Amino acid sequence: MINVNHVQKLSPKELDNKIKFLSLEKIELIVYKIAKSIIMNLGTTAKA
């Protein structure tokens, strides 16, 4: 949840950095989920 009042006080550069940081976190989360599912799949295929 982003506080709109807080965002309005930020300068455009700060806002840009914040957006980049948030998108980076999302990308890391997606990469983590993909890696986890691959590991899970490898684990199940190895057992079979």
Secondary structure, 3 states (H helix, E strand, C coil): CCCHHHHHHCCHHHHHHHHHHHHHHHHHHHHHHHHHHHHHHHHHHHHC
